[in-house]
Amino acid sequence: MNYPLLNVFFTTMWVFLWIMWFFLLFRVFTDLFRDDSVSGWGKAGWSVFVLVLPFVGVLVYLIARGKSMGKREVKASEDAEANFRAYVQEAAAGTTPAGTSPADELSKLAELRQHGDITEEEYRRAKDHVLAA
């Protein structure tokens, strides 16, 4: 089989460019549908534009909304970090994410057992789980 080195290079380059193109296309659609400031009609319009004229649509989207794309990404990152920190603080404080203490959970479990909603075995397993946490 005769496949010159230059052809291997060009084939590799085209595969790389296709992968970059799909990455960019998915990034545009992800940003578009995560943005709450764009109405449903606006999202539909951008989607049609990007699907009908893909290269032009993506380039126009990046030119028109590229700067705010980065700001939205930074805000999403900051929100995720704040949520994580809040969760860690709740967990370190010994409360569950719902904000109840283990004593509250045990009293609820005892109430469920008294009403017959859970069996004695289920009560023991749940109690062990609450006390282990």
C-alpha positions in Angstrom: 0.0 0.0 0.0 1.4 3.3 -1.0 0.4 6.2 1.3 3.0 9.0 1.4 4.0 10.7 4.6 2.5 14.0 3.4 -0.9 12.3 3.0 -0.7 10.9 6.5 -0.1 14.4 7.8 -3.0 15.9 5.8 -5.4 13.1 6.9 -4.3 13.7 10.6 -4.9 17.4 10.2 -8.4 16.9 8.7 -9.4 14.5 11.5 -8.1 17.0 14.1 -10.0 19.9 12.4 -13.2 17.8 12.4 -12.8 17.0 16.1 -12.2 20.7 16.8 -15.3 21.6 14.7 -17.6 19.3 16.6 -16.2 20.4 20.0 -16.9 24.1 19.0 -20.4 23.2 17.7 -21.3 21.4 21.0 -19.8 24.3 23.0 -22.0 26.8 21.1 -25.2 24.7 21.6 -24.3 24.1 25.3 -23.8 27.8 25.9 -27.0 28.7 23.9 -29.2 26.4 25.9 -27.7 27.3 29.3 -28.2 31.0 28.8 -31.4 32.2 30.5 -31.3 35.7 28.9 -32.2 34.3 25.5 -35.8 33.6 24.8 -37.1 30.3 23.4 -37.5 32.0 20.0 -34.0 33.3 20.1 -32.7 29.9 20.9 -34.7 28.4 18.1 -33.4 31.1 15.7 -29.8 30.6 16.7 -30.2 26.8 16.4 -31.7 27.0 12.9 -29.0 29.5 11.8 -26.2 27.2 13.2 -27.7 24.1 11.6 -28.5 25.6 8.2 -25.3 27.5 7.8 -23.0 25.8 10.3 -19.7 27.5 9.7 -21.1 31.0 9.3 -23.6 30.4 12.1 -20.9 29.4 14.6 -18.6 32.2 13.6 -21.4 34.8 13.9 -22.4 33.3 17.3 -18.8 33.6 18.5 -18.5 37.1 17.3 -21.8 38.2 18.7 -21.9 36.4 22.0 -18.3 35.2 22.5 -17.4 37.7 25.3 -20.6 36.9 27.3 -19.9 33.2 26.7 -16.8 33.4 28.9 -18.6 35.4 31.5 -21.4 32.8 31.8 -18.8 30.1 32.1 -17.0 31.9 34.9 -20.3 32.5 36.7 -21.4 28.9 36.4 -18.0 27.8 37.8 -18.3 30.2 40.7 -21.9 29.0 41.5 -20.8 25.4 41.4 -17.9 26.2 43.8 -20.2 28.1 46.1 -22.7 25.2 46.2 -19.8 22.7 46.9 -18.5 24.9 49.7 -22.0 25.2 51.2 -22.4 21.4 51.0 -19.0 20.8 52.7 -19.9 23.2 55.5 -23.2 21.5 56.1 -21.5 18.1 56.1 -18.8 19.3 58.5 -21.4 20.8 60.8 -23.0 17.4 61.3 -26.3 18.2 59.7 -27.8 16.6 56.7 -28.3 18.5 53.4 -31.9 19.1 54.4 -30.7 20.9 57.5 -31.9 18.4 60.1 -29.7 17.0 62.8 -29.2 13.3 63.5 -31.5 13.6 66.5 -34.3 14.9 64.4 -33.8 12.1 61.9 -33.9 9.5 64.7 -37.1 10.9 66.1 -38.7 10.8 62.7 -37.6 7.2 62.3 -39.0 6.3 65.7 -42.3 7.9 64.7 -42.4 5.9 61.5 -41.7 2.7 63.4 -44.5 3.5 65.9 -47.0 4.1 63.1 -46.0 0.8 61.5 -44.7 2.4 58.3 -41.3 0.7 58.7 -40.4 -2.6 60.3 -38.1 -3.0 63.3 -35.3 -4.3 61.0 -35.6 -1.3 58.7 -35.6 1.0 61.7 -32.4 -0.6 63.0 -30.6 -0.3 59.7 -31.7 3.4 59.2 -30.7 4.2 62.8 -27.3 2.6 62.3 -26.9 4.6 59.1 -27.8 7.9 60.8 -25.5 7.3 63.7 -22.6 6.3 61.4 -22.9 9.5 59.4 
